[in-house]
Amino acid sequence: MSHDTARRVFLVGPMGSGKTTLGRRAARILGLEFLDCDEEIEHRTGASVNLIFDIEGEEGFRKRESEMLAELGERDRVLVATGGGVVTRRSNRELLRGAGLVVWLQTPVEQQLRRLELDRKRPLLQAPDRRARLEQLASERDPLYEEVADLAFCSRRGSVARVAQSLATRIEQTWSEAPTS
């Protein structure tokens, strides 16, 4: 697949990996439009992800997420922050593999816990033992992130600006190394 024709980047990874925060900055550096799948769903429906989960359940939300991913995957010159669970559907993994450059933001559970310490919005994080919940999600989803990723990027410590610059540089390197078709 040629990544340079459409210049589409999809960030995948667990909640708290920096998909939105790093993605927004990296997109600016790369000259791409930034789109957040969850934000686009909220904008379209006028409802929060939490409310959609409450009313339609996870399955209802995943259906909306798949539709939005397909729509965003048609756009050119975009960097898309996906939801952490987007890889749980086979159809989404297939779409991601063919739509552009997929970057897995690898993040240790320790770091997720720090970043999500004050978060009370994420439906799948509403658990008595957050560490156990994040470890369970990692064991289920990490193999799926690995399956779709063209590039694994460790989103560890450092200022957001420095990590975003490093991410943008890695994306540019990957594009320059990709064979054109």
C-alpha positions in Angstrom: 0.0 0.0 0.0 1.2 3.5 -0.7 0.9 5.8 2.2 1.9 9.0 0.3 -1.1 9.2 -2.0 -3.7 10.3 0.5 -1.5 11.1 3.5 -3.9 9.6 6.1 -2.6 8.7 9.6 -4.7 6.8 12.1 -3.6 6.8 15.8 -4.5 3.7 17.7 -3.8 2.8 21.3 -5.3 2.6 24.7 -7.1 5.4 26.5 -4.6 7.8 28.0 -2.0 7.1 25.3 -2.2 10.7 23.9 -4.1 10.0 20.7 -5.9 13.3 20.9 -3.3 15.5 22.6 -0.3 14.3 20.6 -2.4 13.8 17.5 -3.6 17.4 17.4 0.0 18.7 17.7 1.5 16.2 15.3 -1.2 17.0 12.7 -0.3 20.7 12.9 3.4 19.8 12.4 2.6 17.6 9.4 0.2 20.0 7.8 -2.8 17.6 8.2 -6.3 18.2 9.4 -6.8 16.7 12.9 -10.0 14.6 13.5 -10.9 12.8 16.7 -13.3 9.9 16.0 -15.1 10.3 19.4 -15.4 14.1 19.1 -16.8 13.7 15.6 -19.4 11.2 16.9 -20.3 13.6 19.7 -20.6 16.5 17.3 -22.8 14.5 14.9 -25.1 13.0 17.5 -25.2 15.9 20.0 -24.6 13.3 22.7 -21.5 12.4 24.8 -19.8 9.1 24.3 -20.9 8.3 27.9 -24.5 9.0 27.1 -24.3 6.9 23.9 -22.9 4.0 26.0 -25.6 4.5 28.6 -28.4 4.4 26.1 -27.2 2.1 23.3 -24.6 0.1 25.2 -21.1 -0.6 23.9 -22.4 -2.4 20.8 -24.4 0.6 19.8 -21.5 2.9 20.3 -19.1 0.5 18.3 -21.6 0.6 15.4 -21.5 4.4 15.3 -17.7 4.3 15.7 -17.3 2.0 12.7 -19.5 4.2 10.5 -17.5 7.3 11.5 -14.2 5.5 10.9 -15.3 4.5 7.4 -16.3 8.1 6.7 -13.1 9.6 8.1 -11.1 7.0 6.2 -12.3 8.5 2.9 -10.8 11.9 3.7 -7.4 13.0 2.5 -4.6 14.8 4.4 -6.0 13.9 7.8 -4.6 12.6 11.1 -7.4 10.7 12.9 -7.3 9.9 16.6 -9.4 6.7 17.0 -11.1 5.4 20.1 -9.2 2.9 22.2 -11.6 0.1 21.4 -11.8 0.7 17.6 -9.6 -2.4 17.0 -12.1 -4.7 18.7 -14.1 -5.0 15.5 -12.6 -7.0 12.7 -14.1 -4.7 10.0 -12.4 -1.7 11.6 -9.0 -3.5 11.6 -9.5 -4.3 7.9 -10.5 -0.8 7.1 -7.5 0.7 9.1 -5.0 -1.6 7.3 -6.1 -0.3 3.9 -6.8 3.3 4.7 -3.5 4.8 5.6 -0.6 4.8 8.0 -1.6 3.3 11.3 0.5 4.3 14.3 0.1 2.4 17.6 0.8 4.7 20.6 2.2 2.2 23.1 1.7 3.3 26.7 2.4 1.4 29.9 -0.5 0.9 32.3 1.5 3.0 34.9 1.5 5.9 32.6 -2.2 5.5 31.7 -3.1 5.5 35.4 -1.2 8.8 35.9 -2.7 10.5 32.8 -6.3 9.3 33.6 -6.1 9.9 37.3 -8.8 12.6 37.3 -10.8 11.3 34.3 -14.4 10.4 35.2 -15.8 10.5 31.7 -14.6 7.3 30.0 -17.3 4.6 30.3 -14.8 1.6 30.2 -12.8 3.2 33.0 -15.7 3.2 35.5 -14.4 0.2 37.5 -13.5 -0.3 41.2 -10.0 -1.3 40.3 -8.7 0.9 37.5 -5.3 -0.8 37.2 -6.9 -4.2 36.8 -9.3 -2.8 34.2 -6.5 -1.2 32.2 -4.4 -4.3 32.4 -7.4 -6.4 31.2 -8.0 -4.0 28.3 -4.3 -4.1 27.4 -4.2 -7.9 27.3 -7.2 -8.0 25.1 -6.3 -5.1 22.8 -2.5 -4.9 22.5 -2.4 -7.9 20.1 -5.0 -6.1 18.0 -3.1 -2.8 18.0 0.0 -4.7 16.9 -2.0 -6.5 14.1 -3.0 -3.2 12.5 0.0 -1.0 13.2 2.5 0.0 10.5 4.5 1.8 13.2 4.7 1.4 16.9 5.6 4.6 18.8 6.3 4.7 22.5 4.4 7.7 24.0 6.4 7.9 27.1 7.7 10.9 29.1 8.7 14.2 27.8 6.8 17.4 27.1 3.8 17.1 24.8 5.5 19.4 22.3 8.7 17.2 22.2 6.8 13.9 22.0 4.5 15.2 19.3 7.5 16.5 17.3 9.2 13.1 17.6 5.9 11.4 16.5 5.6 13.7 13.5 9.3 13.0 12.6 8.7 9.2 12.8 5.6 9.5 10.5 7.6 11.5 8.0 10.4 9.0 8.0 7.9 6.1 7.5 6.4 8.0 4.5 9.7 8.7 3.0 10.7 5.0 3.2 7.4 3.7 1.9 7.6 2.4 -1.7 5.3 4.3 -4.1 2.9 2.5 -6.3 
